[in-house]
Amino acid sequence: MIDQPVRVSSGAVVRVHVEWLTVAEAAAFAKVSEKTIRRWYTSGRLEVDRLGPRLVRIRRSALLDVAA
């Protein structure tokens, strides 16, 4: 979990608490397979952040939007 700076409509910058998950953690949280998580982000259904060519992190809030 980290705090991420976000600019709000008033122009102020605030810190928002963001929880990042690995593919394995996201799969366990959503009770689906890792392959399903990969299918979701490959198809564009799940938004992920790529930190390198093979390193992917998933925001818990994005996963909740898809799994809901």
trRosetta pair geometry for C-beta under 8 A, 3 or more apart (Angstrom, degrees):
i j d omega theta_ij theta_ji phi_ij phi_ji
1 17 6.4 5 -179 -174 109 93
1 18 7.0 169 -153 87 63 43
1 19 4.7 -28 -101 -103 88 74
1 20 7.3 178 -90 18 35 71
2 17 7.8 173 95 -149 29 53
2 18 5.9 -18 67 63 74 90
2 20 7.0 11 14 -6 101 113
3 15 4.1 17 172 176 119 119
3 16 6.8 146 -158 67 67 29
3 17 5.7 -38 -100 -93 70 55
3 18 7.3 128 -124 16 20 80
4 15 6.8 139 63 -156 28 67
4 16 5.4 -34 64 64 84 85
4 17 7.9 132 16 -118 78 9
4 18 4.6 18 -3 -1 123 130
5 13 5.2 4 -170 179 109 112
5 14 7.4 152 -148 81 60 27
5 15 5.8 -43 -91 -96 55 66
5 16 7.8 117 -133 15 9 79
6 13 7.1 155 75 -155 31 65
6 14 5.9 -29 64 67 84 76
6 15 7.4 122 16 -124 80 18
6 16 4.7 19 1 -6 131 122
7 11 6.8 -20 -170 -152 103 31
7 12 7.3 162 -149 86 61 33
7 13 5.3 -37 -92 -96 67 72
8 11 7.4 -43 76 20 65 18
8 12 5.5 -8 46 64 104 82
8 13 7.7 172 7 -100 77 23
8 14 5.9 27 -22 8 118 114
18 59 6.0 -59 -165 -129 104 104
18 60 7.8 166 -174 24 59 91
18 61 7.7 -77 -134 3 77 115
19 59 7.1 105 72 -158 56 59
19 60 4.2 11 79 -6 108 130
19 61 7.9 123 45 -21 86 77
20 49 7.7 -64 -126 45 115 125
20 57 4.4 -7 -168 179 117 123
20 58 7.0 126 -161 62 62 39
20 59 6.5 -43 -101 -94 59 50
20 60 7.6 -116 -77 -25 13 82
21 25 4.1 -139 -163 95 94 116
21 26 4.4 125 118 -61 131 81
21 29 6.4 -66 -132 -1 157 143
21 57 6.9 138 62 -165 37 69
21 58 4.8 -38 66 68 93 94
21 59 7.6 120 16 -136 88 4
21 60 5.9 102 -24 -74 115 75
21 63 6.6 -5 37 -25 143 150
22 25 4.6 94 47 9 76 102
22 26 6.8 -139 90 -6 38 88
22 56 7.8 101 -151 85 55 73
22 57 6.9 -47 -91 -113 46 66
22 58 7.6 56 164 20 4 94
23 26 5.8 -56 -145 38 28 112
23 27 6.3 31 155 -21 63 106
23 34 5.2 69 143 -149 107 97
23 37 5.2 158 -157 102 83 141
23 38 6.6 25 -146 -61 134 84
23 56 6.1 56 -53 78 102 115
23 58 7.1 103 -86 -13 49 123
24 27 5.8 -54 -148 34 29 112
24 28 6.5 27 155 -15 63 106
24 34 5.9 -19 -92 -93 57 119
25 28 5.8 -56 -149 38 31 109
25 29 6.1 32 153 -21 66 109
26 29 5.6 -55 -144 37 30 113
26 30 6.1 11 162 -3 67 112
26 37 5.1 111 101 -126 119 143
26 58 4.6 26 -76 61 144 149
26 63 5.3 -149 -145 -103 102 143
27 30 6.3 -65 -139 49 25 97
27 31 8.0 117 164 -63 53 4
27 32 5.6 -104 -147 80 71 66
27 33 5.9 -21 -153 162 127 17
27 34 4.5 -66 -54 -75 157 56
27 36 6.9 123 -121 56 96 95
27 37 5.0 -98 -71 -24 86 131
28 31 7.4 22 -175 -76 30 44
29 60 7.4 -102 172 -129 167 90
29 63 6.5 52 96 139 131 151
30 36 7.8 -135 102 100 130 124
30 37 7.1 142 42 -81 139 99
30 63 6.0 -122 -60 -179 117 112
30 66 7.8 -20 -116 91 143 103
30 67 4.6 -139 -129 -97 105 139
32 36 4.0 -85 156 74 121 147
32 37 6.5 145 92 -46 113 78
32 67 7.9 -149 -10 -110 124 108
33 36 4.7 108 57 -1 76 98
33 37 7.4 -135 101 -1 48 82
34 37 5.6 -50 -154 34 40 114
34 38 6.4 40 148 -18 68 104
35 38 5.6 -54 -150 38 33 112
35 39 6.4 38 150 -22 65 103
36 39 5.5 -50 -147 34 34 114
36 40 6.4 38 152 -23 64 103
37 40 5.7 -53 -152 32 31 114
37 41 6.8 14 158 -6 65 103
37 46 7.0 -57 -160 53 63 168
37 58 7.3 -85 -169 -52 120 159
38 41 6.3 -62 -147 42 31 97
38 42 5.9 31 157 -20 67 112
39 42 5.8 -58 -140 40 27 110
39 43 6.1 18 163 -11 65 113
39 45 7.9 10 122 33 71 126
40 43 6.3 -65 -147 42 22 103
40 45 4.4 -88 -160 76 73 112
40 46 3.8 50 134 -6 110 120
40 66 6.0 73 -168 -176 139 154
41 44 7.5 53 -168 -75 35 18
41 45 7.3 -96 -72 58 28 70
41 46 4.4 -64 -73 77 71 100
41 47 7.4 117 -123 -113 90 4
41 48 4.5 13 -135 -12 141 126
41 56 6.9 126 108 -167 169 146
41 58 7.4 -117 -69 -94 135 111
45 66 5.9 95 145 -129 94 121
46 58 6.8 -11 161 -133 120 120
46 62 6.1 102 -165 145 74 108
46 63 6.8 29 -143 -97 118 59
46 66 4.9 -23 -91 -57 89 160
47 59 7.2 -10 93 31 98 109
47 62 4.6 -115 59 -142 92 141
48 56 4.9 0 167 -168 140 106
48 57 6.7 150 -169 74 86 37
48 58 5.2 -48 -113 -91 88 74
48 62 7.4 -175 -73 106 46 156
49 56 7.3 141 75 -159 46 57
49 57 5.0 -23 65 66 98 90
49 58 7.6 179 21 -83 76 28
49 59 7.2 74 -11 -35 110 91
50 53 7.7 32 179 -102 119 16
50 55 6.9 113 -167 81 59 63
50 56 5.8 -31 -103 -101 63 71
51 55 4.2 -59 70 106 95 116
51 56 7.3 -177 16 -87 83 19
51 57 6.1 46 -21 -4 119 108
52 55 4.0 52 41 25 102 109
58 62 6.1 -124 -174 72 80 118
58 63 5.6 72 149 -54 121 110
59 62 4.3 88 67 3 95 104
59 63 7.0 -166 92 -6 51 84
60 63 5.6 -57 -152 38 35 113
60 64 6.4 38 151 -22 67 104
61 64 5.6 -51 -148 34 33 113
61 65 6.7 39 151 -23 63 101
62 65 5.7 -50 -154 29 34 115
62 66 6.7 25 152 -12 65 106
63 66 5.9 -60 -150 40 34 106
63 67 5.8 17 160 -8 71 117
64 67 6.0 -61 -130 48 27 102
64 68 6.0 43 164 -44 63 106
65 68 6.2 -50 -150 12 20 116
